[in-house]
Amino acid sequence: MGSTRTAWHVMLASLLRQRRPRHFQVQSEVPLATEPPRADYLLLRNDAPGEAGEPAGTLRRLWPLLPRETIVEFKSVRRTYRSRDLDRLWGYLSLHYADAAGRLGPRSDLAGVVLLPSRNRPLDVDAAALGLTWRDLAGGYWQLRGGAFALYVVEIDVVADAEDDDLLHLFGHRGARTAEARRWLAQQVGAKESAMAMHELEGFDEVMAKLLATLPVETVLAALPSEQVLAAYTPEQRIAGLTPEERLLLAPDEVLRLLPEDYVRSLPPDVQAKIRARRGSPPEDA
């Protein structure tokens, strides 16, 4: 478990391999995860004079609950909580605490937070399997009790409603409702430093979809060439909702010239006029 590999490690590996039961394998220096442990966010508390009572602008009821250090795992709408994510977070907490011996004192100095759009069944199942119990802190905040470290669960959809936080809504199932949230989202996407980092990441299409959803349809369409807009639809979709007469006018001029005159006279006057103009024939009353 330590970072220092000694000669005794090597010799013990040899002893285990030489004298193991035949139905066992012995591997050494094995990575225990597909990638190195890496928390989404680490929150560090600084109770400097004059700063401890400063109100938060988002997740307002969460910050007062947090100790000196907090590891936060964020689960998005697309990549929400999955089975065993809670085990992974416990592993992060234990590793971080073990490596922070000179900085953290009791285990109460460290906490974990699961931040997700809403509670789901995999989270409930994992919590029960780990022997944890739910304590409702109200307003979308929960505490999972029974583990070695304090652990909180935050439901974004519920908290955003309870605290009237439209910016937080962007990270849940709903879109922005206020001009402030729309401006903020556009600023984040348009900022040079963040745009360069985000456009290659998973979920960027979701961000753009939420941004476009905040704009009037006319604004979005005006920014795109008509050919690009039409290319997104099949021929059947393009003509959906048109009347038979309107669909007739979509035919080439060569087809319109083949229409019997009796049939043309049966059409509404404005449609007759358009057909005659395209066929190059004089109006009916000429």
C-alpha positions in Angstrom: 0.0 0.0 0.0 2.9 2.3 0.5 4.7 4.2 -2.3 8.1 2.7 -1.3 8.9 -0.8 -2.7 11.6 -2.6 -0.7 13.6 -5.7 -1.2 11.3 -7.4 1.3 8.4 -6.8 -1.1 10.2 -8.6 -3.9 11.3 -11.5 -1.7 7.8 -12.0 -0.2 6.3 -12.1 -3.7 8.8 -14.9 -4.5 7.9 -16.8 -1.4 4.1 -16.5 -2.1 4.5 -17.6 -5.7 6.8 -20.6 -4.8 4.6 -21.9 -1.9 1.1 -20.9 -2.9 -1.7 -23.4 -3.4 -2.0 -24.5 -7.0 -5.4 -22.8 -7.5 -4.1 -19.4 -6.6 -2.2 -16.8 -8.6 0.1 -14.2 -7.1 0.5 -10.8 -8.8 2.5 -7.9 -7.5 2.4 -4.1 -8.0 -1.0 -4.3 -9.5 -3.0 -1.1 -10.3 -6.4 -1.5 -8.6 -8.3 0.8 -11.0 -8.5 1.5 -14.7 -7.1 5.0 -14.1 -5.5 6.8 -11.1 -8.0 7.9 -8.4 -9.0 11.5 -9.2 -11.8 13.3 -7.4 -14.0 15.7 -9.3 -13.6 18.5 -6.8 -11.8 19.0 -3.5 -13.3 21.7 -1.3 -11.0 23.3 1.3 -12.5 25.2 4.2 -10.8 28.4 5.2 -12.4 30.0 8.3 -10.3 33.1 8.2 -11.7 36.1 10.1 -14.3 37.9 8.2 -14.8 35.0 5.7 -16.6 32.3 7.7 -20.0 34.0 7.6 -20.0 34.9 3.9 -23.1 33.6 2.3 -22.9 31.3 -0.7 -24.5 31.9 -4.1 -25.3 28.3 -4.9 -25.9 25.1 -2.8 -26.5 27.5 0.0 -27.3 24.9 2.7 -24.4 22.6 1.8 -21.4 24.7 2.7 -22.1 25.1 6.5 -22.2 21.3 6.8 -18.7 20.7 5.4 -15.5 20.2 7.5 -12.0 21.1 6.7 -11.8 19.1 3.4 -14.5 17.6 1.2 -14.3 15.4 -1.8 -17.2 16.0 -4.2 -18.3 13.6 -6.9 -20.6 15.1 -9.6 -23.0 12.9 -11.6 -24.5 14.5 -14.7 -27.8 13.8 -16.4 -26.1 11.6 -19.0 -23.6 10.0 -16.7 -25.6 9.9 -13.5 -25.0 7.6 -10.5 -24.1 4.1 -11.5 -23.7 0.9 -9.4 -20.6 0.9 -7.1 -19.9 4.6 -7.6 -20.4 4.9 -3.8 -17.7 2.3 -3.2 -15.4 4.3 -5.4 -16.1 7.5 -3.4 -15.4 5.7 -0.1 -12.1 4.5 -1.6 -11.2 8.1 -2.5 -12.0 9.3 1.0 -9.9 6.6 2.6 -6.9 7.2 0.3 -7.1 10.9 0.7 -7.3 10.6 4.5 -4.4 8.2 4.6 -2.2 10.6 2.6 -3.1 13.6 4.6 -1.8 12.5 8.0 0.1 15.8 8.5 -2.9 17.9 7.5 -6.1 16.2 8.7 -6.7 15.2 12.3 -9.8 13.1 13.1 -11.9 11.5 10.4 -14.5 14.3 11.1 -12.1 16.6 9.2 -13.0 14.9 5.9 -16.4 14.5 4.2 -17.8 13.3 0.9 -20.5 14.7 -1.3 -22.5 13.1 -4.1 -23.9 15.8 -6.3 -26.4 14.4 -8.8 -29.7 15.5 -10.6 -31.8 13.2 -8.5 -31.6 10.1 -6.3 -31.9 6.8 -8.3 -32.2 3.1 -7.6 -28.5 2.2 -7.9 -27.6 4.8 -5.3 -30.3 3.5 -2.9 -29.2 -0.1 -3.5 -25.5 0.7 -2.8 -26.3 2.7 0.3 -28.3 -0.2 1.7 -25.6 -2.7 0.8 -23.0 -0.6 2.7 -25.3 -0.4 5.8 -25.8 3.3 5.5 -29.0 5.0 6.5 -30.6 8.1 5.0 -31.3 11.3 7.0 -33.4 13.9 5.3 -31.9 17.3 5.8 -34.8 18.8 3.7 -34.8 20.8 0.5 -32.9 18.2 -1.5 -30.1 17.6 1.0 -29.5 14.2 2.6 -26.9 12.7 4.9 -25.8 9.1 4.6 -25.0 7.9 8.1 -23.0 4.9 9.3 -19.7 5.2 7.4 -16.2 6.2 8.5 -16.7 9.7 7.1 -19.6 12.2 6.9 -21.3 11.7 3.5 -23.9 14.0 1.9 -26.1 13.6 -1.1 -27.4 16.6 -3.0 -30.3 16.4 -5.5 -29.8 19.2 -7.9 -33.4 19.3 -9.2 -34.9 19.6 -5.8 -32.3 22.1 -4.4 -32.5 24.3 -7.5 -36.3 24.6 -7.0 -36.1 25.0 -3.2 -33.4 27.7 -3.4 -34.7 29.3 -6.6 -31.3 28.8 -8.2 -31.7 28.9 -12.0 -28.0 28.5 -12.7 -28.1 25.2 -10.7 -31.0 24.1 -12.9 -28.6 23.9 -15.8 -26.9 20.9 -14.2 -30.1 19.0 -13.6 -32.9 17.8 -15.9 -34.4 21.3 -16.5 -33.2 24.2 -18.7 -32.6 27.8 -17.8 -35.7 29.9 -17.1 -34.1 33.3 -16.5 -32.1 35.8 -18.5 -29.3 35.5 -15.9 -28.9 31.8 -16.4 -29.0 32.1 -20.2 -26.3 34.8 -20.1 -24.2 32.8 -17.8 -24.4 29.6 -19.9 -23.6 31.6 -23.1 -20.6 33.2 -21.4 -19.2 29.8 -20.3 -19.6 28.3 -23.7 -18.2 31.4 -25.4 -15.2 32.0 -23.1 -12.1 31.2 -25.1 -10.3 29.3 -22.2 -13.3 27.1 -21.4 -14.6 26.6 -24.9 -11.2 25.1 -26.0 -11.3 22.7 -23.1 -15.0 21.7 -23.3 -15.7 21.1 -27.0 -13.8 17.8 -27.0 -15.3 16.5 -23.8 -18.2 14.1 -23.4 -21.4 16.0 -22.7 -20.5 19.1 -24.7 -23.5 18.4 -27.0 -25.7 18.5 -23.9 -24.3 21.9 -22.9 -25.0 23.2 -26.5 -28.4 21.7 -26.5 -29.3 23.5 -23.3 -27.8 26.8 -24.6 -29.8 26.5 -27.9 -33.0 25.7 -25.9 -32.7 29.1 -24.2 -32.7 31.0 -27.5 -35.8 31.9 -29.6 -36.2 29.5 -32.6 -36.0 32.5 -35.0 -32.6 33.4 -33.6 -31.2 29.9 -34.0 -32.5 29.5 -37.5 -31.3 32.9 -38.6 -27.7 31.9 -37.7 -27.8 28.8 -40.0 -27.9 28.6 -43.8 -31.3 27.3 -45.0 -29.6 24.4 -46.7 -28.1 23.3 -43.4 -31.5 23.5 -41.7 -33.3 21.5 -44.4 -30.6 18.9 -44.5 -31.5 17.9 -40.9 -35.0 16.7 -42.1 -36.2 14.0 -44.5 -38.4 15.0 -47.4 -41.5 13.7 -45.6 -40.7 15.8 -42.5 -40.2 18.9 -44.7 -43.7 18.7 -46.2 -45.5 17.6 -43.0 -48.4 19.9 -42.3 -48.7 21.3 -45.8 -52.0 21.3 -47.6 -52.3 19.2 -50.9 -52.3 22.5 -52.8 -49.1 23.7 -51.1 -47.5 20.3 -51.8 -48.5 20.6 -55.4 -46.6 23.9 -55.7 -43.4 22.0 -54.6 -43.4 20.1 -57.9 -41.0 21.2 -60.8 -42.3 23.5 -63.5 -42.2 20.6 -66.0 -44.7 18.6 -63.9 -47.0 21.6 -63.5 -47.1 22.0 -67.3 -48.6 18.5 -67.5 -51.5 19.2 -65.3 -54.9 19.1 -67.1 -56.5 22.6 -67.4 -59.8 21.3 -65.8 -57.8 20.2 -62.7 -56.0 23.6 -62.5 -59.4 25.4 -62.6 -60.6 23.4 -59.6 -57.8 24.8 -57.4 -58.0 27.9 -55.2 -57.5 31.1 -57.2 -54.2 32.0 -55.6 -52.8 28.5 -56.4 -54.1 28.7 -60.0 -52.3 32.0 -60.4 -49.0 30.6 -59.1 -49.2 27.5 -61.4 -50.0 29.6 -64.5 -47.2 32.0 -63.7 -44.7 29.1 -63.4 -46.1 27.4 -66.6 -45.8 30.7 -68.5 -49.5 30.7 -69.4 -51.7 33.8 -69.2 -54.2 34.2 -66.3 -57.6 32.5 -66.7 -59.5 35.8 -67.2 -56.9 37.1 -69.8 
